[in-house]
Amino acid sequence: LASLASAARPPRPPIAVVVEGRRPPSAMAPLGRAASMGRWCLVGLLAHLCPAEAQIRVMAPESLVNRLSDSQGRIDGSTATFGAPFYGQRLLGRLVWGESITNHTHCRETDYSVPEPDQNSVLHHEHNEVQLIHIIIVRRGKCSFVTKVRVAQTKGAHAVIIVDKEDSTLTTHDIRNIIVADDGYGNTVDIPSMLVAKKEGQYLIDAARTSEQVIVELAWDVPTDHVVLVDMWMSSASLESLHFLKEWTSKRKALNEAIKFVPHYHVFGMQATSDYNDLCTDTSAQYCAEDPDGSGPITGSMVLDEDVRQLCIHEIYKVQRADTERISLAGHKVEYSKEYWDYVEMLMEHCPIDGTDPDSRFGKVCSEKLMNKVGIDPAKIQHCVDTTREIKLRDQRDHTAWSPRALRINGWRYTGAMDADLVTRAICAGFVTMPKACDELISAPHPVLKMLMPVRGGVKLSQFVTALVVVSCLAVAALMLYKRSLTRHIHSALREEVMLEVQAQMDSYKQMS
């Protein structure tokens, strides 16, 4: 991988890379495979980035809290780039641990056993009964992170804590800077997972071995601001990027008054040579892009052209939103380009990479047709491309991310699956005051929480009103029955009195006669 670094690129802090579960692709492998590079299980120490943090707070037993007294019972870890973290939520769970009995280090279902999730497991917390999620602890090693989490998921885990290897020297600070990456099969995992350091992880294992109830709180905190800044790195020819943009466009439009979106494109440089199969703009190899179809008609040079076109569309058609209290508090402007989002939403469908007709396939001709369709002036875009192409490509090359497909929220490295719903949850968790649009966009429960029973707590207003109506109806019915009974009793008493009076009068009449 190091051989792909361009001599022209500014120096970066060193990146220590560890590969788990698979061999890395050859540095000189065809870069048509570059789209999957970010999926190799790479664990890089990226000191120049603000990493995603997963937080564990130990609630019980007291002995475990005391062992972690220096951090007030808190353990920080690194969130996996696959699965679905509980952004914006804090959940309580019970830790379970199963010993590896076949020396496969939790890589196979038959290697360990754990209790099944208890649907009736609840904890009295803040005057409510809170259902506990099922958290399985596993040990790192011998297979990829994805494999371990997938096995735990089949055993009923709602979340997984991966403890670093027993011979590891990494500290909690080191772990926080590690990328727990996908091995290419992360789409089979729906639950969140995190990596923690050996020392703190061993405390959790020891407690789970000896204590019946080890309760922890899981949280994924996002830095907050009044306006959320979203930086996204992508490739204009990546099916993964195009699919995400298509699914996320409607949510982005709903948040156009509250987030500032900055697009970035994956551009890299290589050592000058003529043997790169049109991956670069020229033989100097200063600006190159991944080839999305290998030996197909789409080249890296064509991808770079589309990258610049999209940057120009966003630059020319973005409109500053009117000042609001939210924008004033944030201290920076919010811009939104409707035409850009209309364009990228339709690009995959109207200009497919595998199209058979050159005029309707990914490229300049199809791009300009789509521009006309969504109200973009192709002449303006071409002028922008002609005059700023070099500047834009240099800027993209010099400001790369930790992965060809990456997302940063308020300067914080997003981890988790690039899923439109999950990304929206993370963005909404980044607001100081959540906008109304978020209430509608994240109204559906987290996929994992759907498997759990509803949280049992105090009486809800709807339940109280229903009970009040029922009680009122019963009271009215009881009063009506009582009234009816009382009326009958009065009528009966009156009849008896009348008969007695009549009888008395008849007796008086007989005596007179």
C-alpha positions as CSV (number, residue, x, y, z in Angstrom):
1,L,0.0,0.0,0.0
2,A,2.9,2.3,0.8
3,S,4.0,2.3,-2.9
4,L,0.7,4.0,-3.9
5,A,1.7,7.1,-2.0
6,S,2.6,10.0,-4.2
7,A,5.9,11.8,-3.8
8,A,3.9,15.0,-4.3
9,R,1.5,14.4,-1.4
10,P,2.3,16.4,1.8
11,P,3.7,14.3,4.6
12,R,1.3,12.5,6.8
13,P,1.7,11.1,10.3
14,P,2.8,7.4,10.0
15,I,0.1,4.8,9.9
16,A,0.7,1.4,11.5
17,V,-1.3,-1.2,9.7
18,V,-2.3,-4.7,11.0
19,V,-4.2,-7.1,8.8
20,E,-6.5,-9.7,10.4
21,G,-8.2,-12.5,8.8
22,R,-7.1,-11.9,5.2
23,R,-4.0,-11.0,3.2
24,P,-4.0,-7.4,2.0
25,P,-4.3,-6.8,-1.7
26,S,-0.9,-6.4,-3.5
27,A,0.3,-2.8,-3.7
28,M,0.4,-3.2,-7.5
29,A,-2.8,-5.1,-7.9
30,P,-5.2,-3.7,-10.5
31,L,-6.8,-0.7,-8.9
32,G,-10.2,-1.7,-10.1
33,R,-10.3,-3.5,-6.8
34,A,-9.6,-0.3,-4.9
35,A,-13.3,0.1,-4.1
36,S,-13.0,-2.8,-1.7
37,M,-9.7,-1.7,-0.1
38,G,-11.5,0.0,2.7
39,R,-13.2,-3.3,3.5
40,W,-10.0,-5.1,4.3
41,C,-9.6,-5.6,8.0
42,L,-7.0,-2.9,8.5
43,V,-6.3,-1.6,11.9
44,G,-4.5,1.7,11.5
45,L,-3.2,4.1,14.2
46,L,-4.4,7.4,12.8
47,A,-3.2,10.0,15.2
48,H,-4.2,12.9,12.9
49,L,-7.9,12.1,13.0
50,C,-10.5,12.5,15.7
51,P,-11.6,8.9,16.1
52,A,-15.0,7.5,16.9
53,E,-15.4,6.6,20.5
54,A,-17.5,3.9,22.1
55,Q,-18.0,4.4,25.8
56,I,-18.8,1.7,28.4
57,R,-19.8,2.7,31.9
58,V,-19.9,0.0,34.5
59,M,-23.0,0.1,36.7
60,A,-22.6,-3.2,38.7
61,P,-21.2,-5.0,40.5
62,E,-19.6,-2.5,42.9
63,S,-16.3,-4.5,43.0
64,L,-15.9,-3.9,39.2
65,V,-16.7,-0.2,39.5
66,N,-14.0,0.0,42.2
67,R,-11.4,-1.6,40.0
68,L,-12.1,1.1,37.4
69,S,-12.1,3.9,40.0
70,D,-9.4,5.9,38.1
71,S,-11.9,6.4,35.2
72,Q,-15.0,6.5,37.4
73,G,-16.1,3.1,36.0
74,R,-15.7,4.2,32.3
75,I,-14.0,2.3,29.5
76,D,-13.3,3.9,26.1
77,G,-13.0,1.8,23.0
78,S,-13.0,1.9,19.2
79,T,-16.3,1.3,17.3
80,A,-16.3,-1.1,14.4
81,T,-16.8,0.3,10.9
82,F,-19.5,-2.3,10.3
83,G,-22.8,-3.0,12.2
84,A,-25.2,-0.4,13.6
85,P,-24.1,1.6,16.7
86,F,-26.8,3.0,19.0
87,Y,-26.1,6.7,18.1
88,G,-27.9,9.2,20.3
89,Q,-29.0,6.5,22.8
90,R,-27.7,5.1,26.0
91,L,-28.6,1.5,26.7
92,L,-28.1,-0.8,29.7
93,G,-27.0,-4.4,29.1
94,R,-25.8,-7.5,30.8
95,L,-22.4,-8.9,30.0
96,V,-21.9,-12.6,29.3
97,W,-18.7,-14.5,28.6
98,G,-18.0,-17.9,27.2
99,E,-14.7,-19.7,27.5
100,S,-13.1,-20.8,24.3
101,I,-13.2,-24.6,24.5
102,T,-11.7,-25.6,21.1
103,N,-8.9,-23.0,21.0
104,H,-10.5,-21.0,18.2
105,T,-10.8,-17.8,20.1
106,H,-14.5,-17.2,19.6
107,C,-14.3,-17.6,15.8
108,R,-16.8,-20.5,15.6
109,E,-20.2,-21.2,17.0
110,T,-19.0,-24.4,18.5
111,D,-16.0,-22.8,20.3
112,Y,-18.0,-21.3,23.2
113,S,-21.4,-21.2,24.7
114,V,-23.2,-18.4,26.5
115,P,-26.7,-18.1,28.1
116,E,-29.5,-17.2,25.7
117,P,-30.9,-13.6,25.9
118,D,-33.4,-13.3,28.7
119,Q,-36.4,-11.3,27.5
120,N,-37.6,-10.8,31.1
121,S,-34.2,-9.4,32.2
122,V,-34.9,-5.9,33.6
123,L,-33.3,-3.4,35.9
124,H,-34.9,-0.8,38.0
125,H,-33.2,2.4,36.8
126,E,-34.3,6.0,37.5
127,H,-37.8,4.9,38.6
128,N,-38.3,2.8,35.6
129,E,-37.9,-0.9,34.7
130,V,-35.4,-0.9,31.8
131,Q,-34.9,-4.0,29.7
132,L,-31.3,-5.2,29.5
133,I,-29.7,-5.9,26.1
134,H,-27.5,-9.0,25.7
135,I,-23.8,-8.1,25.4
136,I,-21.3,-10.9,24.6
137,I,-17.6,-10.5,25.3
138,V,-15.1,-12.2,22.9
139,R,-11.3,-12.2,22.6
140,R,-9.5,-10.8,19.6
141,G,-7.4,-13.1,17.4
142,K,-7.3,-15.9,14.8
143,C,-10.0,-14.5,12.6
144,S,-11.5,-11.2,11.5
145,F,-13.5,-8.9,13.7
146,V,-16.5,-9.4,11.4
147,T,-16.4,-13.2,11.9
148,K,-16.3,-12.9,15.7
149,V,-19.2,-10.4,15.8
150,R,-21.3,-12.5,13.3
151,V,-20.8,-15.6,15.4
152,A,-21.9,-13.7,18.5
153,Q,-24.9,-12.3,16.7
154,T,-26.1,-15.9,15.9
155,K,-25.9,-16.6,19.6
156,G,-28.3,-13.8,20.4
157,A,-26.0,-10.8,21.0
158,H,-27.4,-7.3,20.8
159,A,-23.9,-5.9,21.0
160,V,-20.3,-7.3,21.2
161,I,-17.3,-6.2,23.2
162,I,-14.0,-7.4,21.7
163,V,-11.1,-7.6,24.2
164,D,-7.6,-7.1,22.8
165,K,-5.2,-10.0,22.6
166,E,-3.6,-11.3,25.8
167,D,-0.1,-10.5,24.6
168,S,-1.1,-7.0,23.4
169,T,0.7,-3.9,24.7
170,L,-1.8,-1.4,23.4
171,T,-3.3,1.0,25.9
172,T,-6.8,2.5,26.0
173,H,-5.4,5.6,24.3
174,D,-3.9,3.5,21.5
175,I,-7.2,1.5,21.1
176,R,-9.2,4.7,20.7
177,N,-7.1,5.5,17.5
178,I,-7.6,2.1,15.9
179,I,-9.9,1.5,13.0
180,V,-11.8,-1.8,13.5
181,A,-12.5,-2.3,9.8
182,D,-14.7,-4.5,7.7
183,D,-13.3,-7.6,6.0
184,G,-15.8,-7.4,3.1
185,Y,-18.6,-9.3,4.8
186,G,-19.7,-6.7,7.3
187,N,-23.1,-6.4,5.6
188,T,-24.1,-9.6,7.3
189,V,-23.8,-7.9,10.7
190,D,-26.6,-5.8,12.2
191,I,-25.3,-5.2,15.7
192,P,-22.7,-2.8,17.1
193,S,-19.3,-3.9,18.4
194,M,-16.3,-2.2,19.9
195,L,-12.7,-3.1,20.6
196,V,-11.3,-2.4,24.1
197,A,-7.8,-2.6,25.6
198,K,-6.5,-5.8,27.2
199,K,-6.3,-4.5,30.8
200,E,-9.8,-3.1,31.1
201,G,-11.2,-5.9,29.0
202,Q,-9.8,-8.5,31.4
203,Y,-11.6,-6.7,34.2
204,L,-14.9,-7.3,32.4
205,I,-14.1,-10.9,31.7
206,D,-13.1,-11.6,35.3
207,A,-16.4,-10.0,36.5
208,A,-18.5,-11.9,34.0
209,R,-16.9,-15.2,35.1
210,T,-17.6,-14.6,38.8
211,S,-20.6,-12.4,39.0
212,E,-24.2,-13.3,38.1
213,Q,-25.1,-9.7,37.0
214,V,-22.5,-7.5,35.3
215,I,-24.4,-4.4,34.1
216,V,-22.9,-1.8,31.8
217,E,-24.2,1.2,29.9
218,L,-23.2,1.6,26.3
219,A,-23.1,5.0,24.6
220,W,-21.8,6.4,21.3
221,D,-21.4,10.1,21.7
222,V,-21.1,12.5,18.8
223,P,-19.6,16.0,19.2
224,T,-22.5,18.5,19.1
225,D,-23.1,21.9,17.4
226,H,-26.1,24.0,16.4
227,V,-25.3,23.3,12.8
228,V,-23.8,19.9,12.0
229,L,-20.9,19.8,9.6
230,V,-20.8,16.7,7.4
231,D,-17.7,15.9,5.3
232,M,-18.1,12.9,3.0
233,W,-15.4,11.2,1.0
234,M,-16.5,9.1,-2.0
235,S,-15.9,8.3,-5.6
236,S,-18.2,9.4,-8.4
237,A,-18.0,5.9,-10.0
238,S,-18.4,3.9,-6.8
239,L,-21.6,1.9,-6.7
240,E,-21.4,1.9,-3.0
241,S,-21.2,5.7,-2.9
242,L,-23.9,6.2,-5.5
243,H,-26.3,3.8,-3.8
244,F,-25.8,5.6,-0.5
245,L,-26.3,9.0,-2.0
246,K,-29.5,7.8,-3.7
247,E,-30.9,6.5,-0.4
248,W,-29.8,9.5,1.7
249,T,-30.8,12.3,-0.7
250,S,-34.3,12.7,0.7
251,K,-33.0,12.8,4.3
252,R,-30.4,15.4,3.3
253,K,-33.0,17.5,1.6
254,A,-35.1,17.4,4.8
255,L,-32.2,18.7,6.8
256,N,-31.1,21.4,4.3
257,E,-31.6,24.2,6.9
258,A,-29.5,22.5,9.6
259,I,-26.5,20.8,8.1
260,K,-23.5,21.9,6.1
261,F,-22.4,19.3,3.6
262,V,-18.9,19.3,2.1
263,P,-18.3,16.7,-0.7
264,H,-14.8,15.2,-1.1
265,Y,-13.6,12.8,-3.8
266,H,-11.0,10.0,-3.5
267,V,-8.0,11.2,-5.6
268,F,-4.5,9.8,-5.1
269,G,-1.1,10.1,-6.7
270,M,1.6,7.5,-7.7
271,Q,5.1,7.4,-9.0
272,A,5.4,8.7,-12.5
273,T,5.1,5.9,-15.1
274,S,3.2,5.1,-18.3
275,D,1.9,1.7,-17.1
276,Y,-1.2,2.5,-15.2
277,N,-3.9,1.7,-17.8
278,D,-5.5,5.2,-17.8
279,L,-5.9,5.4,-14.0
280,C,-4.4,8.9,-14.0
281,T,-4.8,12.1,-15.9
282,D,-1.4,11.7,-17.6
283,T,1.9,9.8,-17.2
284,S,3.1,12.0,-14.4
285,A,0.5,10.1,-12.3
286,Q,-0.1,13.2,-10.1
287,Y,-3.9,12.6,-10.0
288,C,-5.4,9.1,-10.2
289,A,-8.7,7.5,-9.4
290,E,-9.8,3.9,-8.9
291,D,-11.1,2.0,-12.0
292,P,-14.6,0.9,-11.2
293,D,-14.9,-1.8,-13.9
294,G,-11.4,-3.3,-14.3
295,S,-10.8,-3.9,-18.1
296,G,-14.1,-2.3,-19.0
297,P,-14.6,1.0,-20.9
298,I,-14.6,3.2,-17.7
299,T,-11.2,4.6,-16.8
300,G,-9.7,6.3,-13.8
301,S,-9.3,9.4,-15.9
302,M,-13.1,9.4,-16.7
303,V,-13.8,9.1,-13.0
304,L,-11.6,12.1,-12.2
305,D,-13.5,14.1,-14.8
306,E,-16.8,13.2,-13.2
307,D,-15.4,14.1,-9.8
308,V,-14.5,17.6,-11.0
309,R,-17.9,18.0,-12.7
310,Q,-19.7,17.1,-9.4
311,L,-17.5,19.5,-7.4
312,C,-18.4,22.3,-9.9
313,I,-22.1,21.5,-9.7
314,H,-22.0,21.8,-5.9
315,E,-19.9,24.9,-6.0
316,I,-22.0,26.8,-8.6
317,Y,-25.5,25.8,-7.5
318,K,-25.1,25.9,-3.7
319,V,-27.3,28.6,-2.2
320,Q,-26.8,30.1,1.3
321,R,-29.7,29.5,3.6
322,A,-31.4,32.5,5.3
323,D,-30.0,33.4,8.7
324,T,-31.8,31.6,11.5
325,E,-31.3,31.5,15.2
326,R,-29.6,28.1,14.7
327,I,-27.2,29.4,12.1
328,S,-26.4,32.5,14.1
329,L,-25.5,30.3,17.2
330,A,-23.4,28.0,15.0
331,G,-21.3,31.0,13.7
332,H,-20.9,29.6,10.2
333,K,-23.1,29.7,7.1
334,V,-25.3,26.9,5.8
335,E,-25.4,26.2,2.0
336,Y,-27.5,23.8,0.1
337,S,-27.3,22.8,-3.6
338,K,-30.6,21.3,-4.7
339,E,-29.4,20.7,-8.3
340,Y,-26.3,18.7,-7.0
341,W,-28.5,16.4,-5.0
342,D,-31.0,15.9,-7.8
343,Y,-28.0,15.0,-10.1
344,V,-26.3,12.5,-7.8
345,E,-29.6,10.9,-6.9
346,M,-30.3,10.1,-10.5
347,L,-26.8,9.4,-11.8
348,M,-26.6,5.7,-11.0
349,E,-29.9,5.0,-12.8
350,H,-29.5,7.3,-15.8
351,C,-25.7,6.8,-16.4
352,P,-24.9,3.3,-15.2
353,I,-21.3,2.1,-15.3
354,D,-22.3,-1.1,-17.1
355,G,-24.5,0.6,-19.7
356,T,-24.3,-0.9,-23.2
357,D,-24.9,2.4,-25.1
358,P,-21.9,4.8,-24.8
359,D,-24.2,7.8,-24.8
360,S,-26.2,6.4,-21.9
361,R,-23.2,5.1,-19.9
362,F,-21.1,6.8,-17.2
363,G,-19.2,9.6,-18.9
364,K,-19.4,13.2,-20.2
365,V,-22.1,12.7,-22.8
366,C,-24.6,11.1,-20.4
367,S,-23.6,13.5,-17.6
368,E,-24.5,16.5,-19.7
369,K,-27.9,14.9,-20.6
370,L,-28.6,14.4,-17.0
371,M,-27.6,18.0,-16.2
372,N,-30.1,19.3,-18.7
373,K,-32.8,17.1,-17.1
374,V,-32.3,18.5,-13.6
375,G,-31.9,22.1,-14.6
376,I,-28.1,22.4,-14.7
377,D,-26.3,24.5,-17.4
378,P,-23.6,22.1,-18.9
379,A,-21.8,25.2,-20.3
380,K,-21.3,26.7,-16.9
381,I,-20.0,23.4,-15.5
382,Q,-17.6,22.9,-18.4
383,H,-16.2,26.3,-17.9
384,C,-15.7,25.5,-14.2
385,V,-14.0,22.3,-15.1
386,D,-11.7,23.9,-17.7
387,T,-10.6,26.7,-15.3
388,T,-10.4,24.9,-12.0
389,R,-9.7,21.3,-12.7
390,E,-6.0,21.3,-11.6
391,I,-6.9,23.2,-8.4
392,K,-9.7,20.9,-7.5
393,L,-7.8,17.7,-8.1
394,R,-4.8,18.9,-6.1
395,D,-7.1,19.8,-3.2
396,Q,-8.8,16.5,-3.2
397,R,-5.5,14.6,-3.4
398,D,-4.0,16.6,-0.6
399,H,-7.0,16.1,1.7
400,T,-7.7,12.4,1.7
401,A,-9.4,10.5,4.5
402,W,-8.6,7.3,6.2
403,S,-10.7,5.4,3.6
404,P,-11.8,5.9,0.0
405,R,-15.4,6.0,1.4
406,A,-15.5,7.9,4.7
407,L,-17.8,10.3,6.7
408,R,-16.9,12.9,9.3
409,I,-19.5,14.5,11.5
410,N,-18.5,17.7,13.4
411,G,-14.8,16.7,12.9
412,W,-15.5,13.3,14.3
413,R,-14.8,10.1,12.4
414,Y,-18.0,8.2,11.7
415,T,-17.9,4.5,12.2
416,G,-20.6,1.9,11.3
417,A,-22.2,0.8,8.1
418,M,-22.8,3.5,5.4
419,D,-26.5,3.1,5.8
420,A,-28.8,6.1,5.1
421,D,-30.8,5.6,8.3
422,L,-27.8,4.9,10.5
423,V,-25.9,8.0,9.2
424,T,-29.0,10.1,9.8
425,R,-29.2,9.0,13.4
426,A,-25.6,9.9,13.9
427,I,-26.0,13.3,12.3
428,C,-29.1,14.0,14.4
429,A,-27.2,13.0,17.5
430,G,-24.7,15.8,16.6
431,F,-27.2,18.7,17.2
432,V,-27.2,20.7,20.4
433,T,-30.9,21.1,19.8
434,M,-32.4,18.5,17.4
435,P,-34.4,20.0,14.6
436,K,-38.0,18.9,14.0
437,A,-37.0,17.1,10.8
438,C,-35.0,14.6,12.9
439,D,-38.1,13.6,14.8
440,E,-39.6,12.4,11.6
441,L,-36.5,11.0,10.0
442,I,-35.5,8.7,13.0
443,S,-39.0,7.9,14.3
444,A,-38.5,4.2,13.5
445,P,-36.6,2.2,16.3
446,H,-33.1,1.0,15.9
447,P,-33.0,-2.4,14.1
448,V,-31.6,-4.2,17.1
449,L,-34.1,-2.6,19.5
450,K,-37.0,-4.0,17.4
451,M,-36.0,-7.4,18.7
452,L,-36.4,-6.3,22.3
453,M,-39.6,-6.0,24.3
454,P,-40.9,-2.5,24.9
455,V,-39.3,-0.8,27.9
456,R,-41.5,-1.0,30.9
457,G,-41.7,2.1,33.0
458,G,-44.2,4.6,34.5
459,V,-47.8,5.0,33.3
460,K,-47.9,6.8,30.0
461,L,-50.4,9.7,29.4
462,S,-52.3,7.6,26.8
463,Q,-52.6,4.8,29.3
464,F,-53.8,7.1,32.0
465,V,-56.4,8.7,29.7
466,T,-57.6,5.3,28.6
467,A,-57.9,4.1,32.2
468,L,-59.7,7.3,33.2
469,V,-62.2,6.9,30.4
470,V,-62.9,3.3,31.4
471,V,-63.3,4.2,35.1
472,S,-65.6,7.0,34.2
473,C,-67.8,4.8,32.0
474,L,-68.0,2.2,34.9
475,A,-68.9,5.0,37.3
476,V,-71.7,6.3,35.0
477,A,-73.0,2.8,34.5
478,A,-73.0,2.2,38.3
479,L,-74.9,5.5,38.9
480,M,-77.5,4.6,36.3
481,L,-78.1,1.2,37.9
482,Y,-78.3,2.8,41.3
483,K,-80.8,5.4,40.1
484,R,-82.9,2.7,38.5
485,S,-82.8,0.6,41.7
486,L,-83.7,3.7,43.8
487,T,-86.6,4.6,41.5
488,R,-88.0,1.1,41.9
489,H,-87.7,1.2,45.7
490,I,-89.4,4.6,45.9
491,H,-92.3,3.5,43.7
492,S,-92.7,0.3,45.8
493,A,-92.7,2.4,49.0
494,L,-95.3,4.8,47.6
495,R,-97.6,2.0,46.5
496,E,-97.4,0.5,50.0
497,E,-98.2,3.8,51.6
498,V,-101.2,4.4,49.3
499,M,-102.6,0.9,50.0
500,L,-102.2,1.4,53.7
501,E,-104.0,4.8,53.5
502,V,-106.8,3.3,51.4
503,Q,-107.1,0.4,53.9
504,A,-107.3,2.8,56.8
505,Q,-110.0,4.9,55.1
506,M,-112.1,1.7,54.4
507,D,-111.8,0.7,58.0
508,S,-113.0,4.2,59.2
509,Y,-116.0,4.0,56.8
510,K,-117.1,0.6,58.1
511,Q,-117.1,1.9,61.6
512,M,-119.2,4.9,60.7
513,S,-121.8,2.7,59.0
